Amino acid sequence: MKTASLPPVRVAPEFRQELEGVLEDGETLSQFVESAVRSVVEKRKHQAEFVRRGIAAIQDTQRTGAGVPADEMLTRLQTHLDAAKLARAQRG
């Protein structure tokens, strides 16, 4: 399979100098750009999957009615938080 090129990116000369200053030994600007692009692609894929799972969970809760009301859950969480703060204060 042939490789493909990414479009060139225009940046201010000051930013290019800053970028070149953070390159690791032996790392090229092209390698850095490819690594950055790969990282963002992975992050966006993970975000999309997170949102997809969240929407599916909401739909499942709405369909089954098995959810916990927000007020009740916030009360439970506050109780846990208060207990943890008290335990920490008692330890010293």
N, CA, C and O of each residue as an XYZ file, in Angstrom:
368
protein
N       0.834     -1.161      0.000
C       0.000      0.000      0.000
C       0.890      1.240      0.000
O       1.847      1.328      0.770
N       0.574      2.175     -0.851
C       1.334      3.417     -0.919
C       1.010      4.314      0.260
O      -0.088      4.263      0.815
N       1.970      5.126      0.631
C       1.713      6.110      1.680
C       1.097      7.345      1.054
O       1.203      7.561     -0.153
N       0.466      8.139      1.866
C      -0.143      9.384      1.405
C       0.433     10.534      2.228
O       0.990     10.324      3.306
N       0.292     11.720      1.716
C       0.807     12.906      2.406
C      -0.335     13.681      3.044
O      -1.462     13.698      2.550
N      -0.005     14.317      4.150
C      -0.932     15.253      4.768
C      -0.702     16.616      4.133
O       0.393     16.902      3.649
N      -1.723     17.451      4.133
C      -1.525     18.777      3.552
C      -0.511     19.580      4.367
O      -0.407     19.405      5.581
N       0.234     20.455      3.700
C       1.172     21.292      4.442
C       0.419     22.232      5.383
O      -0.710     22.637      5.104
N       1.051     22.565      6.482
C       0.432     23.430      7.475
C       1.275     24.697      7.589
O       2.475     24.636      7.855
N       0.639     25.827      7.386
C       1.347     27.101      7.504
C       1.255     27.583      8.952
O       0.180     27.608      9.552
N       2.409     27.963      9.491
C       2.469     28.493     10.857
C       3.391     29.706     10.871
O       4.201     29.901      9.965
N       3.254     30.503     11.896
C       4.134     31.656     12.058
C       5.562     31.169     12.306
O       5.755     30.130     12.936
N       6.554     31.898     11.823
C       7.948     31.483     12.024
C       8.303     31.267     13.496
O       9.082     30.373     13.826
N       7.729     32.089     14.378
C       8.013     31.945     15.807
C       7.517     30.600     16.334
O       8.179     29.951     17.143
N       6.337     30.196     15.857
C       5.793     28.920     16.308
C       6.633     27.766     15.780
O       6.855     26.786     16.491
N       7.097     27.870     14.553
C       7.944     26.799     14.000
C       9.211     26.667     14.828
O       9.651     25.552     15.107
N       9.805     27.786     15.224
C      11.001     27.728     16.066
C      10.680     27.069     17.404
O      11.451     26.250     17.905
N       9.537     27.435     17.975
C       9.114     26.828     19.235
C       8.941     25.325     19.068
O       9.378     24.547     19.916
N       8.309     24.922     17.986
C       8.087     23.507     17.688
C       9.403     22.774     17.510
O       9.594     21.696     18.071
N      10.298     23.340     16.746
C      11.596     22.695     16.537
C      12.367     22.574     17.843
O      13.187     21.670     18.003
N      12.104     23.488     18.783
C      12.775     23.443     20.075
C      12.320     22.304     20.975
O      13.021     21.959     21.926
N      11.173     21.718     20.700
C      10.687     20.624     21.545
C      10.858     19.249     20.899
O      10.473     18.234     21.478
N      11.430     19.221     19.710
C      11.671     17.926     19.063
C      12.680     17.126     19.880
O      13.634     17.679     20.428
N      12.456     15.828     19.952
C      13.401     14.956     20.648
C      14.594     14.691     19.748
O      14.529     14.927     18.542
N      15.684     14.202     20.326
C      16.888     13.916     19.535
C      16.562     12.975     18.388
O      15.985     11.907     18.593
N      16.931     13.376     17.189
C      16.721     12.544     16.011
C      15.311     12.593     15.448
O      15.050     12.006     14.398
N      14.400     13.277     16.120
C      13.013     13.360     15.650
C      12.898     14.447     14.590
O      13.428     15.547     14.749
N      12.206     14.125     13.518
C      11.986     15.115     12.467
C      10.658     15.823     12.686
O       9.787     15.348     13.415
N      10.529     16.953     12.044
C       9.277     17.699     12.113
C       8.135     16.846     11.559
O       7.035     16.847     12.111
N       8.391     16.125     10.483
C       7.361     15.255      9.905
C       6.926     14.174     10.882
O       5.735     13.885     10.997
N       7.880     13.575     11.587
C       7.547     12.542     12.561
C       6.704     13.129     13.697
O       5.748     12.508     14.162
N       7.073     14.332     14.133
C       6.326     14.987     15.197
C       4.896     15.260     14.763
O       3.952     14.979     15.501
N       4.737     15.810     13.559
C       3.399     16.130     13.052
C       2.571     14.856     12.916
O       1.401     14.835     13.299
N       3.165     13.794     12.374
C       2.419     12.543     12.233
C       1.996     12.014     13.599
O       0.860     11.571     13.769
N       2.901     12.058     14.570
C       2.580     11.581     15.912
C       1.448     12.402     16.528
O       0.538     11.851     17.146
N       1.512     13.722     16.355
C       0.470     14.591     16.898
C      -0.883     14.294     16.258
O      -1.903     14.224     16.944
N      -0.880     14.121     14.951
C      -2.126     13.834     14.237
C      -2.687     12.490     14.693
O      -3.889     12.369     14.932
N      -1.828     11.485     14.813
C      -2.293     10.165     15.285
C      -2.914     10.276     16.678
O      -3.954      9.677     16.951
N      -2.271     11.044     17.553
C      -2.786     11.207     18.919
C      -4.171     11.837     18.917
O      -5.059     11.387     19.641
N      -4.360     12.862     18.119
C      -5.654     13.539     18.074
C      -6.717     12.623     17.473
O      -7.858     12.604     17.934
N      -6.344     11.866     16.448
C      -7.297     10.923     15.840
C      -7.747      9.905     16.887
O      -8.942      9.634     17.010
N      -6.801      9.340     17.641
C      -7.155      8.365     18.684
C      -8.042      9.004     19.743
O      -9.030      8.407     20.173
N      -7.692     10.214     20.163
C      -8.495     10.910     21.177
C      -9.919     11.105     20.696
O     -10.867     10.874     21.447
N     -10.076     11.526     19.458
C     -11.422     11.753     18.928
C     -12.204     10.455     18.783
O     -13.417     10.437     18.992
N     -11.525      9.373     18.430
C     -12.205      8.079     18.344
C     -12.694      7.652     19.719
O     -13.814      7.161     19.866
N     -11.839      7.843     20.733
C     -12.236      7.489     22.102
C     -13.389      8.368     22.579
O     -14.317      7.879     23.223
N     -13.335      9.656     22.266
C     -14.426     10.551     22.652
C     -15.732     10.123     21.995
O     -16.776     10.087     22.647
N     -15.676      9.799     20.712
C     -16.885      9.389     19.997
C     -17.458      8.108     20.599
O     -18.674      7.974     20.739
N     -16.586      7.173     20.952
C     -17.051      5.919     21.563
C     -17.643      6.184     22.943
O     -18.649      5.576     23.308
N     -17.037      7.075     23.708
C     -17.551      7.441     25.025
C     -18.949      8.034     24.901
O     -19.852      7.667     25.652
N     -19.126      8.946     23.957
C     -20.433      9.571     23.749
C     -21.446      8.527     23.290
O     -22.587      8.524     23.752
N     -21.032      7.636     22.376
C     -21.935      6.592     21.889
C     -22.421      5.717     23.039
O     -23.611      5.417     23.137
N     -21.486      5.302     23.920
C     -21.871      4.468     25.063
C     -22.764      5.228     26.030
O     -23.696      4.656     26.595
N     -22.488      6.505     26.223
C     -23.306      7.318     27.109
C     -24.728      7.446     26.608
O     -25.682      7.317     27.374
N     -24.865      7.701     25.317
C     -26.200      7.820     24.717
C     -26.939      6.493     24.818
O     -28.131      6.465     25.121
N     -26.236      5.396     24.564
C     -26.868      4.074     24.667
C     -27.330      3.810     26.097
O     -28.403      3.245     26.310
N     -26.517      4.220     27.084
C     -26.896      4.012     28.491
C     -28.127      4.845     28.846
O     -29.024      4.370     29.541
N     -28.164      6.081     28.368
C     -29.331      6.933     28.626
C     -30.579      6.314     28.008
O     -31.629      6.252     28.647
N     -30.462      5.860     26.775
C     -31.607      5.251     26.099
C     -32.060      3.989     26.823
O     -33.259      3.737     26.948
N     -31.102      3.198     27.298
C     -31.448      1.980     28.030
C     -32.167      2.320     29.333
O     -33.146      1.669     29.698
N     -31.678      3.336     30.028
C     -32.321      3.756     31.274
C     -33.728      4.266     31.016
O     -34.652      3.959     31.770
N     -33.890      5.031     29.971
C     -35.224      5.536     29.636
C     -36.165      4.397     29.259
O     -37.344      4.415     29.612
N     -35.641      3.413     28.547
C     -36.466      2.293     28.102
C     -36.884      1.402     29.263
O     -38.028      0.952     29.328
N     -35.941      1.145     30.194
C     -36.225      0.207     31.279
C     -36.751      0.897     32.535
O     -37.380      0.261     33.381
N     -36.493      2.191     32.654
C     -36.906      2.905     33.855
C     -36.110      2.500     35.080
O     -36.546      2.749     36.204
N     -34.955      1.882     34.891
C     -34.176      1.348     36.004
C     -33.156      2.338     36.555
O     -32.303      1.959     37.358
N     -33.229      3.574     36.147
C     -32.256      4.556     36.597
C     -32.538      5.065     37.997
O     -33.591      4.796     38.576
N     -31.586      5.797     38.524
C     -31.719      6.429     39.839
C     -31.909      7.916     39.586
O     -31.138      8.511     38.833
N     -32.911      8.525     40.195
C     -33.122      9.960     39.996
C     -31.873     10.759     40.386
O     -31.168     10.402     41.330
N     -31.612     11.832     39.655
C     -30.409     12.631     39.874
C     -30.327     13.144     41.310
O     -29.257     13.094     41.916
N     -31.425     13.633     41.863
C     -31.406     14.156     43.231
C     -30.972     13.091     44.237
O     -30.204     13.361     45.160
N     -31.481     11.877     44.037
C     -31.122     10.783     44.936
C     -29.643     10.440     44.805
O     -28.960     10.224     45.806
N     -29.152     10.390     43.575
C     -27.748     10.052     43.354
C     -26.837     11.139     43.930
O     -25.809     10.825     44.530
N     -27.199     12.399     43.756
C     -26.395     13.488     44.310
C     -26.364     13.422     45.834
O     -25.335     13.699     46.451
N     -27.482     13.059     46.433
C     -27.532     12.911     47.886
C     -26.606     11.783     48.338
O     -25.863     11.932     49.308
N     -26.654     10.666     47.637
C     -25.764      9.538     47.967
C     -24.295      9.950     47.850
O     -23.487      9.657     48.731
N     -23.964     10.624     46.765
C     -22.579     11.044     46.553
C     -22.135     12.032     47.621
O     -21.010     11.949     48.114
N     -23.006     12.959     47.979
C     -22.663     13.930     49.023
C     -22.443     13.225     50.354
O     -21.539     13.593     51.105
N     -23.254     12.220     50.656
C     -23.096     11.448     51.892
C     -21.732     10.771     51.923
O     -21.040     10.804     52.941
N     -21.343     10.154     50.802
C     -20.026      9.511     50.712
C     -18.905     10.534     50.865
O     -17.921     10.279     51.559
N     -19.048     11.666     50.233
C     -18.033     12.708     50.318
C     -17.897     13.224     51.747
O     -16.788     13.382     52.258
N     -19.029     13.481     52.380
C     -19.002     13.953     53.767
C     -18.331     12.932     54.690
O     -17.548     13.299     55.566
N     -18.639     11.660     54.488
C     -18.050     10.614     55.313
C     -16.532     10.539     55.081
O     -15.769     10.356     56.030
N     -16.106     10.676     53.850
C     -14.670     10.637     53.553
C     -13.957     11.828     54.162
O     -12.854     11.683     54.690
N     -14.568     13.006     54.097
C     -13.955     14.204     54.702
C     -13.840     14.031     56.222
O     -12.817     14.374     56.816
N     -14.889     13.501     56.839
C     -14.870     13.290     58.283
C     -13.783     12.286     58.679
O     -13.053     12.504     59.645
N     -13.683     11.198     57.933
C     -12.668     10.181     58.229
C     -11.268     10.759     58.070
O     -10.378     10.455     58.864
N     -11.074     11.567     57.077
C      -9.758     12.186     56.851
C      -9.424     13.158     57.988
O      -8.291     13.193     58.469
N     -10.404     13.934     58.405
C     -10.194     14.895     59.482
C      -9.861     14.166     60.793
O      -9.048     14.646     61.582
N     -10.481     13.026     61.016
C     -10.244     12.267     62.261
C      -8.872     11.613     62.261
O      -8.290     11.387     63.322
N      -8.345     11.303     61.060
C      -7.015     10.683     60.968
C      -5.916     11.698     61.236
O      -4.809     11.333     61.632
N      -6.216     12.956     61.023
C      -5.196     13.881     61.380
C      -4.927     14.957     60.472
O      -4.054     15.784     60.735
